[in-house]
Amino acid sequence: MRLEAGGWRPDWLKRATWVAIAAAVIYFGFGMFCRAAEPWDKTDLALGLGLLASRAMDYGQTRYISQNPDRYHELNPCLPEHPSEGQVATFFIAGMVVDAAVAHFLPDLARTITGWLGYELTPADAHGLRKVYLSVRLGSSLATVAWNHSVGIEVAW
């Protein structure tokens, strides 16, 4: 617990407040510009599940780093050099939610933005952006997991 200006406030309450604010910004900030989201096809689902699995492996490896600060340190600039398990969990849960939201709304958001610019993006082209996003994220996540494994970082559940 931390001592805040108004008295004692548990850390989880502060985190929950930030999550609620972020959810409201995403919902009201992007939701009003998006039509009904394009449905996911089998390729999208396979890429999304692959990304989820690789991110789960990266999460386990990052937990291992946090449990072994004398042997390893975190290289991700979004996390401290020696993150706590709570910081690791918060980072990866937020990242997975953001990945899913971006992949889900990207086709319609791209069509809306290009429409404002006077260019008509076809539904097929817009839908292809989801595949590109998921493929790039999956590739980068798999590369991270492979590199971590190559330097001896195990998975800690």
C-alpha atoms as an extended CHARMM CRD file, in Angstrom:
* protein
*
       157  EXT
         1         1  MET       CA              0.0000000000        0.0000000000        0.0000000000  PROA      1               0.0000000000
         2         2  ARG       CA              1.0930000000        3.5430000000       -0.6460000000  PROA      2               0.0000000000
         3         3  LEU       CA              0.3500000000        6.7150000000        1.2420000000  PROA      3               0.0000000000
         4         4  GLU       CA             -1.5040000000        8.9810000000       -1.1640000000  PROA      4               0.0000000000
         5         5  ALA       CA             -2.5260000000       12.6010000000       -0.6270000000  PROA      5               0.0000000000
         6         6  GLY       CA             -5.9870000000       11.5490000000        0.5150000000  PROA      6               0.0000000000
         7         7  GLY       CA             -4.8480000000        8.7190000000        2.7990000000  PROA      7               0.0000000000
         8         8  TRP       CA             -4.0420000000        5.0490000000        2.2710000000  PROA      8               0.0000000000
         9         9  ARG       CA             -4.9010000000        3.7170000000       -1.1570000000  PROA      9               0.0000000000
        10        10  PRO       CA             -4.1110000000        0.1510000000       -2.2160000000  PROA      10              0.0000000000
        11        11  ASP       CA             -1.9420000000       -0.2440000000       -5.3260000000  PROA      11              0.0000000000
        12        12  TRP       CA             -4.5440000000       -2.4770000000       -6.9830000000  PROA      12              0.0000000000
        13        13  LEU       CA             -7.1180000000        0.3190000000       -6.7160000000  PROA      13              0.0000000000
        14        14  LYS       CA             -4.7600000000        2.7540000000       -8.4190000000  PROA      14              0.0000000000
        15        15  ARG       CA             -4.1170000000        0.2310000000      -11.1950000000  PROA      15              0.0000000000
        16        16  ALA       CA             -7.8300000000       -0.5000000000      -11.5700000000  PROA      16              0.0000000000
        17        17  THR       CA             -8.5050000000        3.2280000000      -11.8810000000  PROA      17              0.0000000000
        18        18  TRP       CA             -5.9470000000        3.5470000000      -14.6950000000  PROA      18              0.0000000000
        19        19  VAL       CA             -7.3890000000        0.4990000000      -16.4630000000  PROA      19              0.0000000000
        20        20  ALA       CA            -10.8790000000        2.0090000000      -16.2650000000  PROA      20              0.0000000000
        21        21  ILE       CA             -9.6200000000        5.3340000000      -17.6220000000  PROA      21              0.0000000000
        22        22  ALA       CA             -7.7800000000        3.5860000000      -20.4730000000  PROA      22              0.0000000000
        23        23  ALA       CA            -10.8650000000        1.5130000000      -21.3110000000  PROA      23              0.0000000000
        24        24  ALA       CA            -13.0240000000        4.6480000000      -21.3990000000  PROA      24              0.0000000000
        25        25  VAL       CA            -10.5290000000        6.4580000000      -23.6580000000  PROA      25              0.0000000000
        26        26  ILE       CA            -10.3910000000        3.4800000000      -26.0240000000  PROA      26              0.0000000000
        27        27  TYR       CA            -14.1710000000        3.0110000000      -26.0490000000  PROA      27              0.0000000000
        28        28  PHE       CA            -15.1510000000        6.6400000000      -26.4470000000  PROA      28              0.0000000000
        29        29  GLY       CA            -12.0710000000        7.7190000000      -28.3990000000  PROA      29              0.0000000000
        30        30  PHE       CA            -12.0860000000        5.0020000000      -31.0400000000  PROA      30              0.0000000000
        31        31  GLY       CA            -15.5030000000        3.4140000000      -30.7130000000  PROA      31              0.0000000000
        32        32  MET       CA            -17.3560000000        6.3860000000      -32.1060000000  PROA      32              0.0000000000
        33        33  PHE       CA            -15.2810000000        6.2690000000      -35.3030000000  PROA      33              0.0000000000
        34        34  CYS       CA            -15.6560000000        2.5240000000      -35.9080000000  PROA      34              0.0000000000
        35        35  ARG       CA            -18.4490000000        0.7340000000      -37.6560000000  PROA      35              0.0000000000
        36        36  ALA       CA            -19.2050000000       -2.8600000000      -36.7290000000  PROA      36              0.0000000000
        37        37  ALA       CA            -15.8480000000       -4.6260000000      -36.7700000000  PROA      37              0.0000000000
        38        38  GLU       CA            -14.9500000000       -6.9060000000      -39.6600000000  PROA      38              0.0000000000
        39        39  PRO       CA            -15.3570000000      -10.5830000000      -38.7350000000  PROA      39              0.0000000000
        40        40  TRP       CA            -12.2310000000      -12.6560000000      -38.1360000000  PROA      40              0.0000000000
        41        41  ASP       CA            -11.5600000000      -15.4480000000      -40.6400000000  PROA      41              0.0000000000
        42        42  LYS       CA             -9.6680000000      -18.6900000000      -39.8970000000  PROA      42              0.0000000000
        43        43  THR       CA             -6.2940000000      -17.1590000000      -40.7780000000  PROA      43              0.0000000000
        44        44  ASP       CA             -6.9200000000      -14.2220000000      -38.4290000000  PROA      44              0.0000000000
        45        45  LEU       CA             -7.8640000000      -16.6090000000      -35.6320000000  PROA      45              0.0000000000
        46        46  ALA       CA             -4.7810000000      -18.7730000000      -36.2000000000  PROA      46              0.0000000000
        47        47  LEU       CA             -2.5030000000      -15.7130000000      -36.1860000000  PROA      47              0.0000000000
        48        48  GLY       CA             -4.2590000000      -14.2990000000      -33.1130000000  PROA      48              0.0000000000
        49        49  LEU       CA             -3.9970000000      -17.5640000000      -31.1760000000  PROA      49              0.0000000000
        50        50  GLY       CA             -0.3510000000      -17.9060000000      -32.1980000000  PROA      50              0.0000000000
        51        51  LEU       CA              0.3110000000      -14.3860000000      -30.9390000000  PROA      51              0.0000000000
        52        52  LEU       CA             -1.4950000000      -15.1340000000      -27.6750000000  PROA      52              0.0000000000
        53        53  ALA       CA              0.5690000000      -18.3190000000      -27.1800000000  PROA      53              0.0000000000
        54        54  SER       CA              3.8810000000      -16.5960000000      -27.9480000000  PROA      54              0.0000000000
        55        55  ARG       CA              3.0160000000      -13.6760000000      -25.6650000000  PROA      55              0.0000000000
        56        56  ALA       CA              2.1740000000      -16.1910000000      -22.9080000000  PROA      56              0.0000000000
        57        57  MET       CA              5.6170000000      -17.7880000000      -23.3780000000  PROA      57              0.0000000000
        58        58  ASP       CA              7.2610000000      -14.3480000000      -23.2580000000  PROA      58              0.0000000000
        59        59  TYR       CA              5.2840000000      -13.6070000000      -20.0860000000  PROA      59              0.0000000000
        60        60  GLY       CA              6.5850000000      -16.7930000000      -18.4840000000  PROA      60              0.0000000000
        61        61  GLN       CA             10.1530000000      -15.9700000000      -19.4980000000  PROA      61              0.0000000000
        62        62  THR       CA              9.8400000000      -12.4240000000      -18.1590000000  PROA      62              0.0000000000
        63        63  ARG       CA              8.5240000000      -13.8230000000      -14.8680000000  PROA      63              0.0000000000
        64        64  TYR       CA             11.6280000000      -16.0110000000      -14.7540000000  PROA      64              0.0000000000
        65        65  ILE       CA             13.7610000000      -12.8910000000      -15.2170000000  PROA      65              0.0000000000
        66        66  SER       CA             11.9210000000      -11.1810000000      -12.3500000000  PROA      66              0.0000000000
        67        67  GLN       CA             12.5010000000      -14.2300000000      -10.1220000000  PROA      67              0.0000000000
        68        68  ASN       CA             16.2410000000      -14.3000000000      -10.9290000000  PROA      68              0.0000000000
        69        69  PRO       CA             17.4640000000      -10.6760000000      -10.6960000000  PROA      69              0.0000000000
        70        70  ASP       CA             20.9810000000      -11.8410000000       -9.8160000000  PROA      70              0.0000000000
        71        71  ARG       CA             21.3010000000      -13.6910000000      -13.1570000000  PROA      71              0.0000000000
        72        72  TYR       CA             19.1920000000      -11.6820000000      -15.6360000000  PROA      72              0.0000000000
        73        73  HSD       CA             17.8730000000       -8.2000000000      -16.2840000000  PROA      73              0.0000000000
        74        74  GLU       CA             15.0040000000       -7.0290000000      -18.4810000000  PROA      74              0.0000000000
        75        75  LEU       CA             15.8740000000       -5.3460000000      -21.8000000000  PROA      75              0.0000000000
        76        76  ASN       CA             12.3610000000       -4.1430000000      -22.6430000000  PROA      76              0.0000000000
        77        77  PRO       CA             12.4120000000       -0.3330000000      -22.2020000000  PROA      77              0.0000000000
        78        78  CYS       CA              8.7790000000       -0.3970000000      -21.0380000000  PROA      78              0.0000000000
        79        79  LEU       CA              9.7330000000       -2.3760000000      -17.9220000000  PROA      79              0.0000000000
        80        80  PRO       CA             12.3100000000       -1.6550000000      -15.2250000000  PROA      80              0.0000000000
        81        81  GLU       CA             15.6090000000       -3.5460000000      -15.3310000000  PROA      81              0.0000000000
        82        82  HSD       CA             14.4020000000       -5.7810000000      -12.4680000000  PROA      82              0.0000000000
        83        83  PRO       CA             10.5760000000       -5.7890000000      -12.6560000000  PROA      83              0.0000000000
        84        84  SER       CA              8.3600000000       -7.2690000000       -9.9820000000  PROA      84              0.0000000000
        85        85  GLU       CA              6.0080000000      -10.1010000000      -10.8870000000  PROA      85              0.0000000000
        86        86  GLY       CA              3.1130000000       -7.6490000000      -10.5610000000  PROA      86              0.0000000000
        87        87  GLN       CA              4.6950000000       -5.2590000000      -13.0550000000  PROA      87              0.0000000000
        88        88  VAL       CA              5.2710000000       -8.1510000000      -15.4480000000  PROA      88              0.0000000000
        89        89  ALA       CA              1.6650000000       -9.3510000000      -15.1510000000  PROA      89              0.0000000000
        90        90  THR       CA              0.2480000000       -5.8460000000      -15.6110000000  PROA      90              0.0000000000
        91        91  PHE       CA              2.4520000000       -5.2030000000      -18.6500000000  PROA      91              0.0000000000
        92        92  PHE       CA              1.5360000000       -8.4460000000      -20.4030000000  PROA      92              0.0000000000
        93        93  ILE       CA             -2.1850000000       -8.3360000000      -19.6340000000  PROA      93              0.0000000000
        94        94  ALA       CA             -2.3730000000       -4.7550000000      -20.9300000000  PROA      94              0.0000000000
        95        95  GLY       CA             -0.3120000000       -5.6930000000      -23.9910000000  PROA      95              0.0000000000
        96        96  MET       CA             -2.5410000000       -8.6320000000      -24.8620000000  PROA      96              0.0000000000
        97        97  VAL       CA             -5.6700000000       -6.4970000000      -24.5090000000  PROA      97              0.0000000000
        98        98  VAL       CA             -4.1630000000       -3.7710000000      -26.7090000000  PROA      98              0.0000000000
        99        99  ASP       CA             -3.0590000000       -6.3210000000      -29.3400000000  PROA      99              0.0000000000
       100       100  ALA       CA             -6.5650000000       -7.8030000000      -29.4790000000  PROA      100             0.0000000000
       101       101  ALA       CA             -8.2320000000       -4.3780000000      -29.6580000000  PROA      101             0.0000000000
       102       102  VAL       CA             -5.9080000000       -3.0890000000      -32.3820000000  PROA      102             0.0000000000
       103       103  ALA       CA             -6.3050000000       -6.2570000000      -34.4640000000  PROA      103             0.0000000000
       104       104  HSD       CA            -10.0840000000       -6.2010000000      -34.0240000000  PROA      104             0.0000000000
       105       105  PHE       CA            -10.6790000000       -2.5570000000      -34.9090000000  PROA      105             0.0000000000
       106       106  LEU       CA             -7.8010000000       -1.8900000000      -37.3240000000  PROA      106             0.0000000000
       107       107  PRO       CA             -9.6770000000       -2.6860000000      -40.5780000000  PROA      107             0.0000000000
       108       108  ASP       CA            -12.5710000000       -0.3420000000      -39.8460000000  PROA      108             0.0000000000
       109       109  LEU       CA            -10.3810000000        2.3490000000      -38.3520000000  PROA      109             0.0000000000
       110       110  ALA       CA             -8.1730000000        2.2830000000      -41.4630000000  PROA      110             0.0000000000
       111       111  ARG       CA            -11.2390000000        2.5510000000      -43.7260000000  PROA      111             0.0000000000
       112       112  THR       CA            -12.5410000000        5.4930000000      -41.6950000000  PROA      112             0.0000000000
       113       113  ILE       CA             -9.2290000000        7.3730000000      -41.7330000000  PROA      113             0.0000000000
       114       114  THR       CA             -8.6240000000        6.7830000000      -45.4520000000  PROA      114             0.0000000000
       115       115  GLY       CA            -12.1990000000        7.9190000000      -46.0860000000  PROA      115             0.0000000000
       116       116  TRP       CA            -11.4080000000       11.2180000000      -44.3760000000  PROA      116             0.0000000000
       117       117  LEU       CA             -8.4020000000       11.5590000000      -46.6920000000  PROA      117             0.0000000000
       118       118  GLY       CA            -10.5800000000       11.0210000000      -49.7550000000  PROA      118             0.0000000000
       119       119  TYR       CA             -9.2890000000        7.5410000000      -50.5500000000  PROA      119             0.0000000000
       120       120  GLU       CA            -11.6040000000        4.5290000000      -50.5830000000  PROA      120             0.0000000000
       121       121  LEU       CA             -9.9840000000        1.4680000000      -49.0100000000  PROA      121             0.0000000000
       122       122  THR       CA            -11.7360000000       -1.7210000000      -50.0680000000  PROA      122             0.0000000000
       123       123  PRO       CA            -12.9580000000       -4.0900000000      -47.3410000000  PROA      123             0.0000000000
       124       124  ALA       CA            -10.5070000000       -6.7400000000      -48.5830000000  PROA      124             0.0000000000
       125       125  ASP       CA             -7.5550000000       -4.3270000000      -48.3320000000  PROA      125             0.0000000000
       126       126  ALA       CA             -8.6710000000       -3.1500000000      -44.9030000000  PROA      126             0.0000000000
       127       127  HSD       CA             -9.0860000000       -6.7350000000      -43.7280000000  PROA      127             0.0000000000
       128       128  GLY       CA             -5.5570000000       -7.5050000000      -44.9520000000  PROA      128             0.0000000000
       129       129  LEU       CA             -4.2100000000       -4.9250000000      -42.4940000000  PROA      129             0.0000000000
       130       130  ARG       CA             -5.3130000000       -7.1770000000      -39.6130000000  PROA      130             0.0000000000
       131       131  LYS       CA             -3.2920000000      -10.0490000000      -41.0570000000  PROA      131             0.0000000000
       132       132  VAL       CA             -0.2530000000       -7.7980000000      -41.4960000000  PROA      132             0.0000000000
       133       133  TYR       CA             -0.5150000000       -6.4880000000      -37.9230000000  PROA      133             0.0000000000
       134       134  LEU       CA             -0.9570000000       -9.9510000000      -36.4140000000  PROA      134             0.0000000000
       135       135  SER       CA              1.8680000000      -11.4040000000      -38.5410000000  PROA      135             0.0000000000
       136       136  VAL       CA              4.3370000000       -8.6690000000      -37.5690000000  PROA      136             0.0000000000
       137       137  ARG       CA              3.4260000000       -8.9240000000      -33.8710000000  PROA      137             0.0000000000
       138       138  LEU       CA              3.6400000000      -12.7340000000      -33.9710000000  PROA      138             0.0000000000
       139       139  GLY       CA              7.0410000000      -12.6230000000      -35.6800000000  PROA      139             0.0000000000
       140       140  SER       CA              8.4710000000      -10.1270000000      -33.1990000000  PROA      140             0.0000000000
       141       141  SER       CA              7.0950000000      -12.0740000000      -30.2440000000  PROA      141             0.0000000000
       142       142  LEU       CA              8.4930000000      -15.3870000000      -31.5240000000  PROA      142             0.0000000000
       143       143  ALA       CA             11.8880000000      -13.7490000000      -32.1100000000  PROA      143             0.0000000000
       144       144  THR       CA             11.8950000000      -12.4810000000      -28.5180000000  PROA      144             0.0000000000
       145       145  VAL       CA             10.9680000000      -15.9040000000      -27.1270000000  PROA      145             0.0000000000
       146       146  ALA       CA             13.6570000000      -17.6010000000      -29.2410000000  PROA      146             0.0000000000
       147       147  TRP       CA             16.3280000000      -15.0940000000      -28.1790000000  PROA      147             0.0000000000
       148       148  ASN       CA             15.3620000000      -15.4510000000      -24.5130000000  PROA      148             0.0000000000
       149       149  HSD       CA             15.5990000000      -19.2350000000      -24.8350000000  PROA      149             0.0000000000
       150       150  SER       CA             19.0120000000      -18.9620000000      -26.5320000000  PROA      150             0.0000000000
       151       151  VAL       CA             20.4660000000      -17.1180000000      -23.5260000000  PROA      151             0.0000000000
       152       152  GLY       CA             19.0830000000      -19.6690000000      -21.0550000000  PROA      152             0.0000000000
       153       153  ILE       CA             15.9100000000      -17.9540000000      -19.8680000000  PROA      153             0.0000000000
       154       154  GLU       CA             13.3490000000      -20.5360000000      -18.8230000000  PROA      154             0.0000000000
       155       155  VAL       CA              9.5740000000      -20.2260000000      -18.4650000000  PROA      155             0.0000000000
       156       156  ALA       CA              8.2520000000      -19.6700000000      -14.9440000000  PROA      156             0.0000000000
       157       157  TRP       CA              4.5430000000      -20.1950000000      -14.4510000000  PROA      157             0.0000000000
